[in-house]
Each structure stands twice: as C-alpha cells, then as structure tokens.
C-alpha cells in the first residue's frame, strides 16, 4: 500500500519527537520544541522546489518563533523505498 500524506506526517512527527499539528492556526504539519516542519511527499523535487517550499513555510515558522524545516519523502514508486530527507534553514535572515 502506498504511503498516505497522513501516515508520512505521523512518521515524521515520531522521528523528530514532535507533534502532527494538521489543524493548527498556523498550518504547520509537524511541530517540535524548536522547529516548524513542513512535510512533503514528492515525485521528483528539485532544489528550486525545496527552496520554494521553505520560503512558503518561513512566515508560518516565524509566527511561532521556530526554525524553518522541511522533510521530504520521495515517491519512488511501488515497492521502492525511499528515505526521509530533512532540509532546514540555518539563518533566520533567509527564507
């Protein structure tokens, strides 16, 4: 069975020790004490796609005073596992 976005968000929350917050006022997928994490399941993301997603998540992370992070699971196809990849912004001055 293919991974659903809900199951991927739950798995990420467990991996990072956070909470899946799908119904939060700030529309953040997973929150930890320090990070606002956007979670995406994408077929073939480019670096530009990752930057665009982080830029979109930046105001949401800033609104809760947390770091901006993205976790991506590539949709590799049936029977082909892929790892969770984390991308995060190191400087608050950047998106």
Secondary structure, DSSP 8 states (H G I E B T S, - for coil): ----HHHHHHHHHHHHT-EE-TT-TT--SEE-SSEEEEEEEESS--HHHHHHHHHHHHHHHHHTT-EEEEEEEE---TT----EEEEE-S-TT--
